Amino acid sequence: MEQYTSMAQTLKDTLGLKREPVAVKLVRDQDELNNLNISGYDAGTKCRYCQSVMRASQGEKVLLSAANLACAAAAAAFGIKSLAPKLASGEAHYNVGTFGTQEAAHRIMSEMPRLALGDCNFVLVSPLGACEFEPDVVVVEAAPENLMWLALASIYTTGERLNFSTSVVQATCVDSTVVPFKTGQPNAVLGCTGCREATDLELTENLLGIPFKFMTSVAENLEDIEDIIIHNRSKGAYERFKK
């Protein structure tokens, strides 16, 4: 749709994003999926959700389901499958050294925000500028400074304080997608051990998930503060201090 193309272009032009903003739609069942245009979506390649976001940020379109979602934790996060016992107990994360005790890992997994089993059976992942559906969430992988301006744009006319939530586990599927979907608020995160190993996310990149309801105003607000962004990046105060 033209509005999504324009929206994505505004984000890329104003911020200088290296990756495409990614549109995500959580689809409840086959009937809902049948009413969507999924032509050109890869539904066969097995990959993790974080890898599908990476692929979409590079221009690909991906359809995930129980058949090709190659991450048990993400499948449970979206309610596509039940949480595997070794994940639920904390044993899996403890055994690979992510947490210092199994109790800590168990607590992380027991408090992890998830969709209820069956609430979602398919996940559509597309570049925002090329999607044919109204997204639920837009995920942006970018430098922290880019995400800072997006976060500011989301509260530019409201002034409310943002609160970000993470467990440094499942940063893409839970923190950047499920949390914004469930809370209706943007969520910025530092990444996680999984997505940083499984994707080409750079050391200098973090993630921000934005509920789609914010995106029209975010794009408009970015245009309003473009001069401030340019001025800020000139580092005038720093240059004066150096003198």
C-alpha positions as CSV (number, residue, x, y, z in Angstrom):
1,M,0.0,0.0,0.0
2,E,1.2,3.5,-0.8
3,Q,0.9,4.7,2.8
4,Y,3.2,2.0,4.0
5,T,5.7,2.8,1.3
6,S,5.7,6.5,2.1
7,M,5.9,5.7,5.9
8,A,9.0,3.5,5.4
9,Q,10.6,6.0,3.1
10,T,10.2,8.8,5.6
11,L,11.9,6.7,8.3
12,K,14.7,5.8,6.0
13,D,15.3,9.3,4.6
14,T,15.0,11.1,7.9
15,L,17.1,8.8,10.0
16,G,19.4,7.2,7.4
17,L,18.4,3.7,8.3
18,K,20.6,0.9,6.9
19,R,17.8,-1.7,7.1
20,E,14.2,-1.7,6.0
21,P,11.6,-1.2,8.8
22,V,9.8,-4.5,9.3
23,A,6.1,-5.0,9.4
24,V,4.7,-7.9,11.4
25,K,1.2,-9.3,11.5
26,L,0.1,-12.0,13.9
27,V,-2.5,-14.1,12.2
28,R,-5.0,-16.1,14.4
29,D,-6.0,-18.9,12.0
30,Q,-6.2,-20.3,8.5
31,D,-9.5,-18.4,7.8
32,E,-7.8,-15.1,8.6
33,L,-4.8,-16.0,6.5
34,N,-7.0,-16.9,3.5
35,N,-8.2,-13.3,3.5
36,L,-4.7,-11.9,3.1
37,N,-2.4,-11.7,0.1
38,I,0.5,-13.9,0.8
39,S,1.8,-14.1,-2.7
40,G,5.6,-14.0,-2.7
41,Y,5.9,-15.0,0.9
42,D,8.4,-17.8,1.7
43,A,6.6,-20.3,3.8
44,G,9.0,-23.2,3.2
45,T,12.4,-22.2,4.5
46,K,12.9,-23.1,8.1
47,C,14.2,-20.2,10.1
48,R,14.0,-18.5,13.5
49,Y,11.7,-15.5,14.0
50,C,14.7,-13.2,14.5
51,Q,16.1,-14.5,11.2
52,S,12.8,-13.7,9.4
53,V,13.0,-10.1,10.7
54,M,16.6,-10.0,9.4
55,R,15.4,-11.2,6.1
56,A,12.6,-8.7,5.9
57,S,14.9,-5.9,6.8
58,Q,16.8,-6.9,3.6
59,G,13.7,-7.0,1.4
60,E,12.4,-10.6,1.8
61,K,8.8,-11.6,2.8
62,V,8.4,-14.6,5.1
63,L,5.4,-16.5,6.4
64,L,6.0,-18.5,9.6
65,S,4.0,-21.3,11.0
66,A,4.4,-24.4,13.1
67,A,5.9,-26.1,10.0
68,N,8.8,-23.7,9.5
69,L,9.4,-21.7,12.7
70,A,12.7,-23.1,13.8
71,C,12.8,-21.8,17.3
72,A,10.8,-23.4,20.1
73,A,11.0,-20.3,22.3
74,A,9.6,-18.1,19.6
75,A,6.9,-20.6,18.8
76,A,5.8,-20.5,22.4
77,A,6.0,-16.7,22.5
78,F,3.5,-16.4,19.7
79,G,1.2,-19.2,21.0
80,I,1.9,-21.4,18.0
81,K,3.3,-24.2,20.2
82,S,3.4,-25.0,23.9
83,L,6.6,-24.1,25.7
84,A,9.0,-27.0,25.7
85,P,9.7,-28.5,29.2
86,K,13.5,-27.9,29.1
87,L,12.8,-24.2,28.3
88,A,10.1,-23.9,30.9
89,S,12.2,-25.4,33.7
90,G,15.2,-23.1,32.9
91,E,17.3,-26.2,32.1
92,A,18.0,-25.2,28.5
93,H,19.3,-21.7,29.3
94,Y,21.2,-22.8,32.3
95,N,22.9,-25.6,30.4
96,V,24.3,-23.3,27.8
97,G,25.5,-20.8,30.4
98,T,23.1,-17.9,29.7
99,F,22.2,-17.8,33.4
100,G,24.2,-18.6,36.5
101,T,21.5,-20.8,38.1
102,Q,18.6,-22.9,36.7
103,E,16.4,-21.0,39.2
104,A,17.2,-17.7,37.5
105,A,16.5,-19.2,34.1
106,H,13.3,-20.7,35.3
107,R,12.2,-17.3,36.6
108,I,13.0,-15.6,33.3
109,M,10.9,-18.2,31.4
110,S,8.0,-18.2,33.9
111,E,7.7,-14.4,33.7
112,M,8.1,-14.1,29.9
113,P,5.2,-12.3,28.2
114,R,3.6,-14.6,25.6
115,L,0.4,-15.0,23.6
116,A,-1.9,-17.7,24.8
117,L,-1.7,-21.0,23.0
118,G,-3.8,-20.8,19.8
119,D,-4.1,-17.0,19.7
120,C,-1.7,-16.9,16.8
121,N,-0.9,-19.7,14.2
122,F,0.9,-17.7,11.5
123,V,3.3,-14.7,11.5
124,L,3.7,-12.5,8.4
125,V,6.9,-10.7,8.2
126,S,7.6,-8.1,5.4
127,P,9.5,-4.9,4.7
128,L,7.1,-2.2,5.8
129,G,7.3,-0.5,2.5
130,A,6.1,-3.6,0.6
131,C,3.5,-5.1,2.9
132,E,0.0,-5.7,1.7
133,F,-1.6,-5.9,5.2
134,E,-2.1,-3.6,8.1
135,P,0.7,-4.6,10.5
136,D,0.3,-5.2,14.2
137,V,3.9,-4.1,15.0
138,V,6.8,-2.5,13.2
139,V,10.2,-3.7,14.2
140,V,13.3,-1.5,13.5
141,E,16.8,-2.7,13.9
142,A,19.2,0.2,13.9
143,A,21.8,2.3,15.7
144,P,20.7,3.5,19.2
145,E,20.7,7.1,17.9
146,N,18.2,6.2,15.2
147,L,16.0,4.4,17.7
148,M,16.2,7.4,20.1
149,W,14.6,9.7,17.5
150,L,11.9,7.1,16.8
151,A,11.1,6.9,20.5
152,L,11.0,10.7,20.7
153,A,8.7,10.8,17.7
154,S,6.3,8.4,19.4
155,I,5.8,10.8,22.3
156,Y,6.4,14.1,20.5
157,T,2.8,15.3,21.0
158,T,2.0,13.5,24.3
159,G,5.1,13.9,26.5
160,E,4.5,10.6,28.3
161,R,7.4,8.7,29.7
162,L,8.4,5.5,28.0
163,N,9.2,2.3,30.0
164,F,11.2,-0.4,28.3
165,S,11.1,-4.1,29.3
166,T,13.5,-6.9,28.6
167,S,15.0,-10.0,30.1
168,V,17.9,-10.0,27.5
169,V,16.3,-13.2,26.2
170,Q,14.0,-13.4,23.2
171,A,14.6,-9.8,22.3
172,T,13.1,-10.0,18.8
173,C,10.1,-12.3,19.3
174,V,9.1,-11.2,22.8
175,D,10.6,-7.8,23.6
176,S,10.3,-6.3,20.1
177,T,7.0,-7.9,19.0
178,V,4.9,-9.6,21.7
179,V,5.5,-6.9,24.3
180,P,4.5,-4.0,22.0
181,F,1.5,-6.0,20.7
182,K,0.2,-6.8,24.2
183,T,1.0,-3.5,25.9
184,G,0.2,-1.2,23.0
185,Q,3.4,0.7,23.8
186,P,6.8,1.0,22.0
187,N,9.6,-1.2,23.5
188,A,13.3,-0.7,22.9
189,V,15.7,-3.4,23.8
190,L,19.4,-4.2,23.6
191,G,19.2,-7.5,21.7
192,C,19.7,-10.9,23.2
193,T,22.1,-13.9,23.1
194,G,19.9,-15.6,20.6
195,C,19.3,-12.9,17.9
196,R,22.9,-11.7,18.1
197,E,24.2,-15.2,17.3
198,A,21.5,-16.2,14.8
199,T,21.4,-13.0,12.7
200,D,23.7,-10.4,11.2
201,L,22.6,-7.8,13.8
202,E,25.7,-5.7,14.4
203,L,27.3,-4.8,17.7
204,T,26.2,-1.2,17.1
205,E,22.5,-2.1,16.5
206,N,19.6,-2.4,18.9
207,L,15.9,-3.0,18.4
208,L,12.6,-1.1,18.8
209,G,9.1,-2.5,18.4
210,I,6.4,0.0,17.7
211,P,2.6,-0.8,17.7
212,F,1.4,0.1,14.3
213,K,-1.2,2.6,15.7
214,F,1.7,4.9,16.4
215,M,3.3,4.8,12.9
216,T,1.4,7.5,11.1
217,S,2.2,10.0,13.9
218,V,5.7,8.8,14.2
219,A,6.4,9.4,10.5
220,E,4.7,12.9,10.7
221,N,6.6,13.8,13.8
222,L,9.9,12.7,12.4
223,E,9.4,15.2,9.5
224,D,8.6,17.9,12.1
225,I,11.8,17.3,14.0
226,E,14.1,16.7,11.0
227,D,15.8,20.0,11.4
228,I,16.5,19.2,15.1
229,I,18.0,15.8,14.0
230,I,20.3,17.5,11.5
231,H,21.3,20.2,14.1
232,N,21.9,17.6,16.8
233,R,24.1,15.4,14.5
234,S,26.3,18.4,13.8
235,K,27.4,18.3,17.4
236,G,27.7,22.0,17.7
237,A,27.8,22.0,21.5
238,Y,30.6,19.5,21.4
239,E,32.6,21.4,18.8
240,R,32.3,24.6,20.9
241,F,33.5,22.7,23.9
242,K,36.5,21.4,22.1
243,K,37.6,25.0,21.3
